[in-house]
Amino acid sequence: MKFRNRAVAAAIALPMILGITACGDKDTAGGGATQPTPTQTTSAPATSTTPEPSTPAPVEEPARLTNASFIPTLKSATGKAKSFTSKMTMTVGGQQITATSSQSTNPLAMKMDMVNPMVGGAMQMILVKSNLYISIPKQTGAGKYIQLNLKNSSDPTVKSFGSMLESADPTKSYQGWEKALSSVKFVKSETIGGQKLDRYDVTVDTAKSLKAAGQPVPKGVPKSLVYSVWMGSDKLIYQMKFAMAGVDMLMTMSDYNKPVSIAAPPASKIVGKR
């Protein structure tokens, strides 16, 4: 079977970004001066005084992530989310690709259902360890899969899917950002889906990011790329988007650490191996 459309690889290679950090306990300060014992007098009644209005304590702004803390926060978090789900909408050249996926990180597995007009519509991908199973009904037949070994193949087409394996491994999700980060800017807090999230704009050097991920640098790519990410107070990323050269992507993440069950298709459903 010949996979001609590299747009498929580009779509599924998007990093399944997740970020978690442990929330530190907030110390509380208290106490005050001991009140003096009033002196009793018998010569005159006590005179009442009106207490002065108290000045409210200043509200501390929450700590924001910076250029220095952003990547370490994400890296220290990658082992703490064992599973999550995501939804993605991507527009490429005026055509819309949509996908929903569930993923576990230990053991490494992912299942994605995608609608991609560039490959004839619906398709499904299942990643278990280093094997990727792809079902495209118009090419494989309904409910049938081709199996790609992403580690031990010399086939250049199979290798083009290799970044999917890297992206699915949370310990490697941020290699490109780590080597190419230019700036991190807190934008504002917003309520999305009933949840208060902090938006950060993360600017990366495009060429450095691609090289760090072992990918070629296509001609005409912009010098930098801005990812907008929305993080909760738990420092999990719940939404991410970017726009570049006619490609627009929006991804939402949810259901962190909820159980998922992902298994490879049975041998009877495999119609080819590469």
C-alpha positions in Angstrom: 0.0 0.0 0.0 1.3 3.4 -0.9 0.8 6.3 1.5 1.1 9.4 -0.8 -0.1 12.1 1.4 2.4 13.5 3.9 -0.4 15.8 5.3 -1.5 12.7 7.3 1.9 12.5 8.9 2.0 16.2 9.6 -1.4 16.0 11.3 -0.7 13.1 13.6 2.8 14.3 14.5 1.5 17.3 16.4 2.7 17.0 20.0 0.2 15.8 22.4 1.1 18.5 24.8 0.5 18.1 28.5 2.0 19.9 31.5 1.6 19.1 35.1 3.3 20.5 38.1 2.8 19.7 41.8 1.0 22.5 43.6 3.0 23.8 46.5 1.4 24.3 49.9 0.7 27.9 50.7 2.2 29.0 54.0 -0.1 31.0 56.3 1.2 33.7 58.5 -0.7 34.6 61.6 -0.3 35.9 65.1 -0.1 39.3 66.5 0.9 41.4 69.5 -0.4 40.4 72.9 -3.1 42.9 73.9 -2.3 44.8 77.1 -4.4 44.1 80.2 -6.6 47.1 80.7 -6.1 49.1 83.9 -9.2 49.4 86.0 -10.0 52.8 87.5 -12.7 53.9 89.8 -12.4 57.6 89.3 -14.2 57.8 85.9 -16.2 55.5 83.6 -14.3 54.0 80.6 -14.5 56.1 77.5 -15.4 54.2 74.3 -13.4 54.9 71.1 -14.3 54.2 67.5 -11.8 51.8 66.0 -10.0 52.9 62.9 -11.0 51.1 59.7 -8.6 48.3 58.9 -6.6 48.3 55.7 -7.2 45.2 53.6 -4.2 43.1 53.0 -2.8 43.3 49.5 -3.8 40.5 47.2 -0.8 38.5 46.0 -0.6 38.0 42.3 0.0 34.3 41.4 3.4 33.4 40.2 3.6 33.4 36.4 5.8 31.1 34.3 8.8 32.8 32.7 11.4 32.0 30.0 13.4 30.3 32.7 10.6 28.3 34.4 8.3 27.4 31.5 10.2 24.4 30.1 11.4 23.0 33.5 7.8 23.1 34.7 6.7 21.1 31.6 9.6 18.6 31.8 9.1 17.9 35.5 5.4 17.3 34.8 5.5 14.8 32.0 5.7 11.7 34.1 2.7 12.7 36.3 -0.1 12.4 33.7 -0.7 8.7 33.0 -3.5 9.3 30.5 -5.6 12.0 28.8 -7.9 12.7 25.8 -7.7 15.4 23.2 -9.7 16.9 20.4 -8.1 18.7 17.4 -9.3 20.8 14.5 -6.8 21.7 11.8 -7.4 23.7 8.7 -4.8 23.0 5.9 -5.2 24.8 2.6 -8.9 25.4 3.2 -9.6 21.8 4.1 -10.5 20.8 7.6 -9.0 17.9 9.5 -10.6 16.8 12.8 -9.5 14.2 15.3 -10.3 12.8 18.7 -7.8 10.7 20.6 -7.1 9.0 23.9 -3.7 8.2 25.1 -1.9 6.4 27.9 1.8 7.0 28.7 2.6 3.9 30.6 2.3 1.6 28.7 2.7 3.9 25.7 -0.5 3.7 23.6 -2.7 6.0 21.6 -5.9 5.7 19.6 -7.0 8.4 17.2 -10.1 8.7 15.0 -9.6 11.3 12.3 -11.6 12.8 9.4 -9.2 13.9 6.7 -10.5 14.8 3.3 -7.0 14.5 1.9 -7.1 10.7 2.3 -10.7 10.2 1.4 -12.4 10.9 4.7 -12.5 8.8 7.9 -9.4 7.0 9.2 -8.2 5.4 12.4 -4.8 5.1 13.9 -3.7 2.9 16.9 -0.3 3.2 18.4 0.9 0.4 20.7 4.5 0.7 21.8 6.4 1.1 18.5 3.8 -0.3 16.1 1.3 2.0 14.3 -1.9 0.5 12.9 -3.7 2.6 10.2 -7.1 1.9 8.9 -8.3 3.9 5.9 -11.5 2.2 4.7 -11.1 3.3 1.0 -7.6 1.8 0.9 -7.4 -0.9 3.6 -11.1 -1.9 3.6 -13.5 -1.2 6.5 -12.1 -2.5 9.8 -8.8 -3.6 8.3 -5.3 -2.2 9.2 -1.8 -1.9 7.8 0.9 -2.3 10.5 3.9 0.0 10.4 6.9 -0.7 12.6 8.1 2.8 13.5 11.5 1.7 14.9 12.9 -1.0 12.7 11.9 0.1 9.2 14.2 1.6 6.5 11.1 2.7 4.5 11.2 6.5 4.1 7.4 6.7 4.1 7.2 4.8 7.4 10.0 7.0 8.8 7.8 10.0 8.0 5.5 8.8 10.8 8.3 8.3 13.2 7.7 11.7 14.9 4.4 10.4 16.0 6.2 8.0 18.3 8.3 10.8 19.6 5.3 13.0 20.2 3.4 10.2 22.0 6.3 9.8 24.5 5.8 12.6 27.1 9.4 12.6 28.0 10.3 13.8 24.5 7.3 16.1 23.8 9.2 19.3 24.5 12.6 18.6 22.9 11.8 21.0 20.1 10.7 23.8 22.4 13.6 23.3 24.8 16.2 23.9 22.1 14.3 26.7 20.4 12.4 28.7 23.0 12.6 32.5 22.3 10.1 33.9 24.8 7.2 33.1 27.1 4.6 35.8 27.8 1.7 35.6 30.2 -1.3 37.2 28.3 -4.3 37.0 30.6 -6.6 34.8 32.6 -9.8 33.6 30.8 -12.7 31.3 31.7 -13.1 28.6 29.1 -15.7 25.8 29.5 -16.3 27.0 33.0 -12.7 26.7 34.0 -10.3 29.6 34.8 -7.2 29.2 32.6 -4.0 31.3 32.2 -3.0 32.0 28.6 0.6 32.1 27.7 2.1 32.9 24.2 5.2 30.8 23.6 7.5 31.8 20.8 9.9 29.3 19.3 12.5 29.5 16.6 11.0 27.3 13.9 14.2 26.0 12.3 15.8 25.2 15.7 12.6 23.4 16.8 12.4 21.2 13.7 16.1 20.4 13.8 15.8 19.5 17.5 13.0 17.1 16.6 15.1 15.6 13.8 12.9 17.0 11.1 14.0 18.8 7.9 13.4 22.6 7.6 11.2 23.2 4.6 11.8 26.3 2.5 9.6 29.2 3.2 8.8 28.4 6.8 8.5 31.6 9.0 11.5 32.3 11.3 9.4 31.9 14.4 6.1 30.3 15.5 3.8 31.4 18.4 1.9 28.8 20.3 -0.9 30.0 22.5 -1.4 27.7 25.5 -4.1 27.8 28.2 -3.1 26.3 31.6 -5.1 25.6 34.7 -4.0 26.4 38.2 -2.7 22.8 38.3 -0.4 23.8 35.4 -2.0 21.3 33.0 -2.5 22.5 29.5 -6.1 22.4 28.5 -6.0 24.2 25.2 -3.4 25.1 22.6 -3.4 26.7 19.2 -1.2 28.1 16.5 -1.4 29.5 13.0 1.4 29.2 10.3 1.5 29.5 6.6 -2.1 28.6 5.9 -2.3 26.0 8.7 -4.5 26.7 11.7 -4.7 24.3 14.6 -6.8 24.2 17.8 -6.4 21.4 20.3 -8.1 20.8 23.6 -7.0 18.3 26.3 -9.1 16.8 29.1 -9.7 13.7 31.3 -6.2 13.7 32.7 -5.4 10.4 34.6 -8.7 8.8 33.8 -8.4 5.1 32.8 -8.2 4.3 29.0 -8.0 1.0 27.3 -6.1 0.7 24.0 -5.2 -2.5 22.3 -3.6 -3.5 19.0 -6.0 -4.9 16.4 -6.1 -8.7 16.2 -3.9 -10.5 13.5 -7.0 -11.3 11.5 -7.5 -7.6 10.9 -4.0 -6.9 9.6 -3.8 -6.7 5.8 -0.2 -5.6 5.4 3.0 -4.9 7.3 5.8 -2.4 6.6 
